[in-house]
């Protein structure tokens, strides 16, 4: 059999696996009827319904549970920001690493069948590099997404503090202002603030204690500083209005400085392609002359 036939079979098998992976498996009739017959169940009961798990799913679940506690505090904080379970993220890291390593091994097999194999040492090094890259790539994507969401939270926090100041200026109390200002907005940031206030009322804690816990969980240092100012006002009678106004102004100034820095960085990155195009143009013009000089010598 010719190498072209082997390559064609490999490409066809790869396309089949991609289509098979993108197409979800149909839900069985038993599971569908069980879903339709459920009446009067809570959200917790609905999520806790056991579904048939294959051996591969159980194995990946155990691997995910084993790796979930070894991801590091930074990754766990990013997962808390993105509201993603650590087990699934660990399985994603492992799957990505194995996929990239499998691509390298598959490329080596195709080249061997074509009659031009790579050196075994080079293949091993490439496979190890692919495994490492696949294991780290989800962390990079997660960190970028979490950074974007934290930036949005800081924007919302400055608006929230302004609303609290307006309510305090109108004569409302601290806790009343916190709750009313949280009800005025939507989005992920305001939802987290409302959940923190609800948890404070449910567990009979002060709002600043829950704000401190929320800031530590999602990695927002400014929220802990705001909670410290609220604690001084609630327990020692400090003037909270001026403190919150100053904190909101500081947040906006920090955000504007970051936006300007990002804009300048983007401007510098836009200049790099221009320089590369100029270098390529000069090489294109100078290559014929250099070739004639070399042949003349």
N, C-alpha and C positions, 0 to 999 in steps of 0.2 A: 504493500500500500504506500502511496506517495505521501510526503510530508504535508502537502496541501490538503489532502483528505483528513489527516489527523487534526490540522488546524481548523478546518471547517467543522469537524465533529466537536472540537473543544468550544468554538464560538457558539455553535448551536446549543450545546449543553449549558453554557453560561447564560445565554438568552433565556433558555427554559427555566433555569433556576431564578433569574431575576424576575421573570413574569410570575413564577410560582410564589416568590416572596412578596411581590406587590399585591397579589390577589389574596384577600383574606379567605380563610376556610369558612365554609357555610356552617351556620349554627344548626345543631341537631334539632329535630322536632320535639324531643323530650324537654330540652332546655327551654325552647320557645313556649311550650304549653305550661311549663312550670312558672315562667315569668308572667304569663297571662292570668294564671290562677291565684297569684299572690294578692291578698287584700289586707289592708290595714297594717302594713309593715312600715317600720321607721326607716330612716336613711341608714342607720347603723346596721339594722338587720338586713337591709337590701345589699349593703356592701359586704356583709359577712357571709353571704350565701356561698356555700362551697360549690365550686365548679369542677368538672372533671379535668385533672391535670395529667398530662402525659409524663413519661419518664424523663424526657428531655427537659420539659418545663420544670419538673421537680428538681432535677439536677442543676439547672441554671439558677433556680431560686435558692438552693443551698449555697451555691458559689457566690451569689449576690449577697446573701446574709453574711457569709464569711468575710467578704471584702468590704462590706458596708461600714464596719467599725474601724477600718484601717485606711480611710480616705484622707484623713487630716482635717484639722479644724477649719481651715480656709475653704476646703471643698464642701464640708458639711454646712458651713455658713452660707455658701453660694446656693447649695441645694435648698436650704430653708428659705432663701430669698425667692428662688424660682418655684418653690412648692413642689419639688420633685422628690420621690422616695429614694433613699440611698441605695436600696437593693437593685432597683431598675437601672440606676446610673452605673453601678458596679458591673452589672451584666452588659450594659452598653459599652463600657470600656473594654471588657474582655472580648466581646463580639467584634468590635472594631479592630482590636489587635490581631485576633485570629483571622479576620478577613484580609487585612493587609499582608499578613504573613502567608496566607494561602495564595494571594495573588503572585507573590514572589516565587513561591514553589511551583505554581502553575506555569509561570513564565519560563522557569528553568526546565520543566518537563516539555513544554512546547519547543524550546530551543534544542533540547536533546533529540526530540523526534525529528526536527528539521535538519539535524546533522551538525549543528554548531553549538555544542553545550558550553555553558559557563564553567569556570573553575569552581570546584566544590567549596573552597575557602571563601571565595567571593560570594557564592550563593548563601553560605551560612551567615556571613556578615550582613548581607542585604536582608536576609530574613529576620535577623535580630534587630536591625535598624527599623524594619517595617513593624515588628511587634512593639518596639518602644514607641514609635511614632503613633501607632494606633491606640496605644494605652494612654498617651498624653493628649491626643487631639480632642477628646471630649472635655477634658479639663480646661483647655484653652477656650473652646466654644462656650462652656458654662461660665467661665470667668467673665468673658465679654458680655454675655447676656445679663449676668448678675450686676456687673458694673453699670450697665445701662439702666437697669431697674432701680439700683440704689440712687443714681443721679435723679431719676424721676421722683423717688421718694423724698429727696432733699428739696426739690422744687415744691412738691406738695406740702412738705413740712413748713416751709416759709409762708405759704398761703394760709396754712392752718393756724400758725402763730398770729398772723395778722387778724384772722377772724376772732381768735381768742381775745386779742387786745381790744377789738371793737366791742365785744360783749362785756369785757371787764370795764371798759369806759362807760357802758350803759348802766352799770350798777349791778351786774350779775356776779355771783360767787365764782370761785375758781372751778369747782367740779361742774357746776352748771354750764359755765362757759366752755369747758373742755368737751362736754357731751354735745352741746348744741353746735359747736363749731365742727365737730366730727360728722354730724348729720348733714351738714351743708354741702359736702363734696362727695364725689364717687371716685371710682378707680381703685387700684390695688393699695395705694398708700392710705387713703382714707378708710378703706376696709380693714386694714391692719390696725389702724388707730381705734376704730370702733370695736374691733374684737378685743383689743387690750383693755379698753374701758369696760366692756362687758365682763371680761374676766376679772377685773378689779371689783366690780359690784358682786359678782357671783362668789368669789373667794374672800370677800370682805377685806380687800386690800386697798391701799391708797392708789390713785391713778399713777403717781410718779413711780411707784414700785413696779407696776406692770410696764410702764414706759421704759424703765431701766432694763427689764428682762427682754423686752422687744428689741431694744437697741443692741443688746449683747447677742441676741439670736440672729439678727439679720446684718450685723456689722455696721450699724449707723451710730457713730460716736456722738454726733450732734443731738440725737434723741436722748442719750444719757445726760448730756449737759443741760438740756431743757428740763429733764426730770429732776436734776439737782436744784435748779432754780425754783421749780414748783414745790419741791420739798421744803426749801427755806421759807417760801411764802405760806405754805400750809401749816408748818409746825412752829416756825419762829416769827411769823408775821412780817416777813420781808416784803418790800414793794415789788410785786411780780410783774406789774404792767410795763415798767421801764425795762426790766430785765428781758422780758419776752420780746419787746420791740427791738432792743439792741441785738438780741440773738437772731431775729428775723432779718434785720438789716445786714448782719454779718454773713448769714447764709446767702442772701442775694448777692452780696459783694463777692463771696467766694465762687458762686456759680458764674457770675459775669467774668471773673478772672479765668475760670476754667474754659468758658466758651471762647474767650479771646485767644487763649493758649491753643485750643484745638483748631481755631481758624488759622492761626499762624502756622501751626504744624501742617495743616492741609495745604496752605500756600507753598510751603517749602517742598512738600511732596509733589506738588504739581510742577515745580521747576525741574525736577529730576528727569522726567521723560523728555523735556525740551533739550536738556544737556545731552542725553543719550542720542537723540535724533541728530543733533549737531555733530557729535563725534562720528556717528555712522555716516553722515553726509560727507564729512572730511575724509573718512577712510575710503568711501566710494569714489571721491574725486582723485585721491592720491594713489590709489592702487594701480591704475594703468601706468602712471608715470614711474612708480617704483618698479613695476614689472619690466618696463622697457629699459630702465637703468640696470637692473640685474642681468637681463639678457645681453645688454651691451658689454658688460664686464666679462 
